[in-house]
Amino acid sequence: MRLPAPLRPPWHNAFPLAPGDVARIVGADIAALAGCAAARLGEGWDFTTFVVDARIVFRFPKRRQCVRPQKREIEMLARLAPRVAASGCLAIPDYRWIVERSREFPLPYAGYPLLHGRPLVDIAAADCDAGAIAESVGRLLALVRASAPTKPPRPMPDDFSAPDVLHDLGEAAPAMPKEIVAACRALLEHHVPPPTSERVFSHGDLGVEHILVDDDARAVAVIDWGDIGFAHNAFDFVGLWAWGGDAVAARAAEAAHATLTPEHRRYMRFRGICYAIGTIYYGYKDGHEALCRSGLEWLARAFANGQIEDPSRPDG
């Protein structure tokens, strides 16, 4: 009897690469970078990133379905670039090397000058000026909202799936306190619907792993724009809420000129709890202990505030 093959995680890499592979691939496709060394920078849900010649970040899709989001990211960031440059606010990727047909890699890939910094997810909100970070991010979001194309680049239905989050919760449960798991299960049985307000142009995936800070814990850049599109007014503040709570999310919303109604805030907290569950799941299953620990800290705060039981409750 043949046993079923183990299920692959949704972030599985169909095209794994080592630094030597990347140096060879990029050198074959871009003559000016032939012979340059490559080093692994990181790996996320959809892309593996490498630094080539110590100055260029190249993003390689992990699966074929990741190609379209990268193309959309490149196109939308080109639209945003003039406004961002003129504003002097946080940096965004500036794609200057785009390889549509690689000689040695089966998918398109692209590169931009290295943005120095480390992910905000690695820093606790209590250990930095969280309000200043939120304000910097909010100013960038104001530019994003003001740069919306006349026609939405794609429909953006609410992508929430209670079964998906419940699956993530079940997979990550061994790493979580039982009382928090039980509270999260109860919450997910009563899906908080999205607000009925008009949608706005949005980063689309603004988790704190996509906000970079410098050595002084000041925000310097926002990366990973593959989900840019139209979303609910509160959606860009979900990750900041999970990381720093109501005051941090409110500071970002004010700088973004976004009005968050009680309905928005309830939805933001609900989705923030789901984001924390997903962070724990990814960190636990993929061996990112720091990521798992951060998500657990966020959920512990929400649980202590009674917000898992009732996302309508403000902090404290």
C-alpha positions in Angstrom: 0.0 0.0 0.0 1.4 3.4 -1.0 1.2 6.1 1.7 -0.1 9.5 0.6 2.7 12.1 -0.1 2.9 14.7 2.6 1.2 18.0 1.7 3.5 20.8 0.7 3.2 24.0 2.6 1.6 26.9 0.5 5.0 28.7 0.5 6.9 25.7 -1.0 9.6 26.5 -3.4 9.3 24.8 -6.8 12.5 26.4 -8.0 15.1 26.3 -5.2 18.3 28.2 -5.7 21.7 28.5 -4.0 23.9 31.6 -4.2 26.1 30.0 -6.8 23.1 29.3 -9.0 22.0 32.9 -8.7 25.4 34.2 -9.6 25.5 32.0 -12.7 21.9 32.9 -13.7 22.3 36.6 -13.3 25.7 36.7 -14.9 24.4 34.9 -18.0 21.4 37.3 -18.3 23.1 40.6 -17.4 26.6 41.0 -18.8 27.5 43.8 -16.5 27.0 41.4 -13.5 29.0 38.5 -14.9 31.4 37.1 -12.3 29.7 39.0 -9.4 29.1 37.1 -6.2 25.6 36.4 -4.8 24.4 36.0 -1.2 21.0 34.8 0.1 19.0 37.7 1.6 15.8 36.0 2.6 12.9 33.9 1.7 9.2 34.7 2.0 5.9 33.1 1.1 6.3 33.8 -2.7 9.9 34.8 -3.4 13.5 34.0 -2.6 15.8 37.1 -2.5 19.5 37.3 -3.1 21.9 40.2 -3.1 24.2 40.3 -6.1 27.5 42.3 -6.1 26.5 43.4 -2.6 24.2 46.1 -4.0 21.3 44.7 -6.0 18.4 42.6 -4.7 17.1 40.0 -7.1 13.7 38.5 -6.4 13.0 35.0 -7.8 9.5 33.6 -7.9 9.1 30.3 -5.9 6.1 29.2 -8.1 4.7 30.0 -11.5 1.7 31.7 -10.0 4.0 34.3 -8.3 5.0 35.8 -11.7 1.9 37.8 -12.2 2.1 39.6 -8.8 5.7 40.6 -9.5 4.8 42.0 -12.8 2.0 44.0 -11.2 4.3 45.2 -8.5 6.9 46.4 -11.0 4.2 48.3 -13.0 2.5 49.9 -10.0 5.8 50.9 -8.3 6.8 52.7 -11.5 3.7 54.7 -11.2 4.4 55.5 -7.5 8.1 56.3 -7.9 7.9 60.0 -9.0 5.6 60.9 -6.1 7.6 59.0 -3.5 10.9 60.5 -4.8 9.4 64.0 -4.6 8.0 63.5 -1.1 11.2 62.3 0.6 9.3 59.7 2.6 10.1 56.0 2.9 11.8 54.3 0.0 10.2 51.7 -2.2 11.9 49.2 -4.5 13.1 50.7 -7.8 13.2 47.9 -10.3 16.0 48.6 -12.8 16.9 45.0 -13.8 14.0 43.1 -15.3 14.7 39.7 -16.9 11.6 38.5 -18.9 13.3 35.5 -20.5 16.2 34.1 -18.6 18.8 31.9 -20.2 18.9 29.5 -17.2 15.9 30.2 -14.9 12.5 29.1 -16.1 10.6 32.2 -14.8 11.0 36.0 -15.1 12.8 37.7 -12.2 13.8 41.2 -11.4 16.2 43.3 -9.3 16.4 46.7 -7.5 19.1 48.6 -5.6 19.5 47.2 -2.1 17.4 48.9 0.5 19.3 48.7 3.7 17.4 47.9 6.9 16.0 45.0 8.9 12.3 44.0 9.2 10.3 45.7 11.8 8.9 42.3 12.9 12.3 41.7 14.6 11.7 44.6 17.0 9.1 44.9 19.7 7.0 48.0 19.7 8.0 48.8 23.2 11.6 48.9 22.2 11.4 51.7 19.7 9.4 54.9 18.8 6.5 53.0 17.4 4.5 56.1 16.9 7.1 57.7 14.7 7.4 54.5 12.6 3.6 54.4 12.2 3.6 58.1 11.1 6.3 57.5 8.5 4.4 54.5 7.1 1.1 56.5 7.1 2.7 59.3 5.1 3.7 56.7 2.4 0.2 55.2 2.5 -1.2 58.7 1.8 0.8 58.9 -1.4 -0.3 55.4 -2.4 -4.0 56.3 -1.9 -3.5 59.5 -3.9 -1.9 57.6 -6.7 -4.8 55.2 -7.4 -5.2 54.4 -11.1 -8.5 55.5 -12.6 -9.4 51.8 -13.3 -8.6 49.3 -10.6 -5.7 47.0 -11.7 -7.7 44.0 -10.6 -10.9 43.2 -8.5 -10.1 42.9 -4.8 -12.8 40.8 -3.1 -12.4 40.1 0.6 -9.9 37.3 0.6 -10.7 36.1 4.1 -11.3 32.4 4.5 -12.2 31.1 8.0 -11.3 27.4 7.0 -7.9 28.6 5.9 -7.2 30.5 9.2 -8.6 27.6 11.2 -6.2 25.3 9.4 -3.3 27.5 10.2 -4.4 27.7 13.8 -4.6 23.9 14.0 -1.2 23.5 12.5 0.3 26.0 14.9 -1.6 25.0 18.0 1.3 23.0 19.5 3.3 26.2 19.8 0.4 28.2 21.3 -1.2 28.4 24.8 -4.3 26.3 24.9 -6.5 29.1 26.2 -5.5 31.4 23.3 -6.1 28.6 20.8 -9.6 28.1 22.2 -10.3 31.8 22.1 -9.2 32.1 18.5 -11.3 29.1 17.5 -14.4 30.7 19.1 -13.6 34.0 17.3 -13.3 32.4 13.9 -16.7 30.7 14.3 -18.2 34.3 14.1 -16.5 35.9 11.0 -16.4 39.7 11.3 -17.6 41.0 8.0 -15.5 43.6 6.1 -16.7 47.2 6.4 -19.1 48.5 3.8 -17.2 51.6 3.0 -15.5 52.4 -0.3 -12.2 50.6 -1.0 -8.9 52.5 -1.3 -5.7 51.9 -3.2 -3.6 49.8 -0.8 -0.2 48.1 -0.3 -2.3 44.9 0.1 0.0 43.0 2.4 1.5 45.5 4.8 2.7 43.1 7.5 5.5 44.4 9.7 7.9 42.0 8.0 7.6 44.3 5.0 8.6 47.5 6.8 12.3 48.1 7.1 14.0 50.1 9.8 17.6 51.3 10.2 20.0 50.7 13.1 18.2 53.4 15.1 14.9 51.7 14.6 13.6 54.4 12.3 11.4 53.3 9.3 13.3 53.6 6.0 11.5 51.5 3.4 8.5 49.4 2.6 9.0 46.3 0.4 6.9 43.4 -1.1 4.2 45.2 -3.1 2.9 42.2 -5.1 -0.6 42.5 -3.6 -1.0 46.2 -4.4 -4.6 47.0 -5.4 -7.9 48.2 -3.9 -8.8 47.1 -0.4 -10.8 48.1 2.6 -9.9 51.4 4.3 -8.6 49.6 7.4 -6.6 46.9 5.7 -3.2 48.6 5.5 -3.2 49.1 9.3 -3.8 45.4 10.2 -0.2 44.5 10.6 0.7 47.7 12.6 -2.2 47.0 14.9 -1.1 43.4 15.5 2.5 44.7 16.2 1.7 47.8 18.3 -2.0 48.1 19.1 -4.6 50.7 18.7 -2.5 53.8 19.2 0.1 52.7 16.6 -2.6 51.9 14.0 -4.4 55.2 14.8 -1.1 57.2 14.3 -0.6 55.6 10.9 -4.2 56.2 9.9 -4.0 59.8 10.8 -0.9 60.3 8.7 -2.5 58.5 5.8 -5.6 60.8 6.1 -7.7 57.7 6.7 -10.8 57.8 8.9 -11.3 54.6 10.9 -14.8 54.2 12.2 -15.7 51.7 15.0 -16.6 49.2 12.3 -13.2 49.7 10.6 -11.4 49.2 14.0 -13.4 46.1 14.8 -12.5 44.6 11.4 -8.9 45.7 11.7 -8.5 43.9 15.1 -10.2 40.8 13.7 -7.9 40.6 10.7 -4.9 41.5 12.9 -5.6 38.5 15.0 -5.8 36.4 11.9 -2.5 37.9 10.7 -0.9 37.0 14.0 -2.2 33.4 13.6 -0.7 33.2 10.1 2.6 34.6 11.3 2.8 32.0 14.1 1.9 29.2 11.6 4.5 30.3 9.1 7.2 30.8 11.7 6.4 27.5 13.5 6.2 25.3 10.4 9.1 26.9 8.6 11.5 27.1 11.6 11.5 30.9 12.0 11.5 31.0 15.8 11.7 34.8 16.1 8.7 35.2 13.8 6.7 32.6 15.7 7.6 34.3 19.0 6.5 37.7 17.7 3.1 36.4 16.6 2.6 34.8 20.0 3.4 38.1 21.8 0.8 39.9 19.6 -1.9 37.3 20.4 -1.1 37.3 24.1 -1.6 41.1 24.2 -4.9 40.8 22.3 -6.0 38.0 24.6 -5.2 40.0 27.7 -7.2 43.0 26.3 -10.2 40.8 25.6 -10.0 41.5 21.9 -9.9 37.9 20.8 -13.2 37.5 22.6 -14.6 40.8 21.3 -12.6 42.7 18.6 -14.8 45.7 19.3 -12.9 46.3 22.5 -10.2 49.0 22.4 -6.8 48.4 24.0 -6.7 48.3 27.8 
